[in-house]
């Protein structure tokens, strides 16, 4: 069975920066494979394009430029927020707000996003909402472990269910 729309795919992979010899960023192994529903827009478009048509047992290797991946670093995604946003019960949360920490937040439409604390100033907190891999070229290599038809429920929910997929 070939990888395509509405197939559930199980993979192992390594993600490195730049190229095959680059710094290892993430490693997904057989005991906890990456399981996802193909073709529903949850992954980088060119990641999916490079896997489309592959079958169980196939190996893959490909690179994505920063523009094909998470895009360039955007200065507009670095903002200063009022310190009061980070108060809990009227007190600034010094334990949570530390330079380098990622803090789960929401944008003005209620969408979840993570921000990295860049600087703590007297009257504000500088946050970077760029994806951690923005501005980086990426290199993926791995193995296709399994390809199966998605259930009607998985298609309706927009994600894989079951072992290593989303659990309800």
C-alpha positions in Angstrom: 0.0 0.0 0.0 1.4 3.4 -1.0 1.5 6.5 1.1 -1.2 8.9 0.0 -4.2 10.9 1.2 -6.1 9.3 4.1 -3.4 6.7 4.8 -2.0 6.2 8.3 1.8 6.2 8.2 4.3 5.0 10.8 7.9 6.2 10.5 11.2 6.2 12.1 13.4 9.2 11.3 16.3 11.4 12.2 16.1 15.1 11.8 19.4 16.9 11.4 20.3 20.5 10.7 21.7 21.4 7.3 22.7 18.0 5.8 23.4 14.3 6.5 26.4 15.2 8.7 24.5 18.0 10.5 23.7 18.3 14.2 21.0 15.8 15.3 17.9 17.6 16.4 15.4 14.7 16.8 15.5 10.9 16.6 12.3 8.8 16.4 12.9 5.1 16.9 10.9 1.9 16.3 9.7 1.5 19.9 7.9 4.9 19.6 7.4 5.6 15.9 5.9 8.8 14.4 2.3 7.9 13.4 0.2 10.4 11.4 -2.7 10.7 9.0 -1.3 11.7 5.6 -2.7 14.5 3.6 -4.7 16.5 6.2 -2.3 19.5 6.3 -0.7 18.7 9.7 2.9 18.4 8.4 5.3 20.5 6.3 4.0 20.2 2.7 7.3 19.2 1.2 7.8 16.6 4.0 4.7 14.9 2.8 5.5 15.3 -0.9 8.8 13.5 -0.3 7.0 10.6 1.3 4.1 10.3 -1.1 4.0 7.0 -3.0 6.5 5.2 -0.7 5.5 1.8 0.8 6.3 -0.2 3.9 10.0 -1.0 4.1 11.1 2.0 1.9 13.9 4.2 3.2 13.9 8.0 2.6 16.4 10.8 2.7 15.7 14.4 1.7 16.6 18.0 2.7 14.4 21.0 3.0 15.7 24.6 2.8 14.6 26.9 5.5 12.0 28.4 3.1 10.6 25.0 2.5 10.6 24.2 6.2 9.6 26.7 8.8 10.6 29.8 6.9 13.1 32.5 7.7 13.3 34.1 11.2 10.8 36.9 11.3 11.5 40.1 13.3 7.8 40.6 13.5 7.5 37.4 15.5 9.7 38.9 18.3 7.5 41.1 20.5 7.6 42.8 23.8 4.6 41.9 26.1 3.5 43.6 29.3 4.8 41.9 32.4 1.3 41.8 33.8 0.4 39.0 31.3 2.8 36.8 33.3 1.2 37.4 36.7 -0.4 34.6 38.7 -2.7 35.8 41.5 -1.3 39.3 41.0 2.3 38.2 41.3 4.9 38.0 38.5 5.8 34.3 37.9 9.6 34.4 38.1 9.9 30.6 38.0 8.1 30.3 34.7 9.4 33.5 33.0 13.1 32.8 32.6 15.3 33.5 29.6 15.3 30.5 27.3 12.0 29.0 28.6 9.2 28.3 26.2 5.8 29.4 27.4 2.5 28.1 26.0 0.4 31.1 25.1 -2.5 32.1 22.8 -2.7 34.7 20.0 -5.5 37.2 19.8 -7.7 34.7 18.0 -7.2 32.1 20.7 -4.9 29.9 18.7 -2.2 28.1 20.8 1.4 29.0 20.2 4.7 28.8 22.1 6.9 31.7 22.8 10.5 31.7 23.9 11.6 34.2 26.6 14.4 36.3 25.1 14.8 39.1 27.6 13.3 40.2 30.9 13.1 44.0 31.1 11.8 46.3 33.8 8.5 46.8 32.2 8.1 44.0 29.7 9.1 40.6 28.5 10.6 40.1 25.0 9.2 36.9 23.5 10.2 35.1 20.3 7.3 33.4 18.5 9.3 32.1 15.6 9.3 28.3 15.2 12.4 26.9 16.9 13.6 25.6 13.5 12.9 28.8 11.6 15.9 29.9 9.5 17.3 26.3 9.5 17.8 24.0 6.6 16.6 20.5 7.6 17.7 17.0 6.6 15.4 14.0 7.2 16.3 10.3 6.9 14.4 7.3 8.0 12.2 4.2 7.3 8.6 3.7 6.5 7.4 1.1 9.0 3.7 0.7 8.1 1.1 2.2 5.7 -2.6 1.4 6.3 -6.0 2.8 5.3 -7.4 5.3 7.8 -10.6 4.6 9.5 -13.7 6.8 9.0 -13.3 8.1 12.5 -9.6 9.0 11.9 -10.5 10.9 8.8 -13.3 12.7 10.6 -11.1 13.6 13.5 -8.1 14.6 11.2 -5.5 12.4 13.0 -4.4 8.8 13.5 -5.7 6.8 16.5 -4.4 3.8 18.3 -0.8 2.8 19.3 1.4 5.8 19.1 -1.3 7.8 17.4 -3.7 10.1 19.2 -5.6 8.6 22.1 -9.1 9.8 23.1 
